[in-house]
Amino acid sequence: MRRARPVILTAAAAILAFIPLTHSVFWGALAYVLIGGVGVGTLLTLLTLLFLPALYALWFRVAREPGRAGVASAADAMPAQAAP
């Protein structure tokens, strides 16, 4: 969800920005194509953000740690440094 929100908001801003161009005789057809392209691209991106982590977890049999309900923080993701 943390990665999906900026994708959705950016796509929504782009789609809303193209709406006034749809009334133009010259740019109208291009605006419809851009709205459709941004919409389909966003759906594919969201599908990738949801599908690939789930596929990775299934493929490598990654299980959630008991007692942890959420995304690991950046400090948890960094490897521990070995003592010299």
PyMOL commands that set and color helices and strands:
alter all, ss='L'
color gray80, all
select helices_A, chain A and resi 4-23+28-59+74-77
alter helices_A, ss='H'
color red, helices_A
deselect
rebuild
show_as cartoon
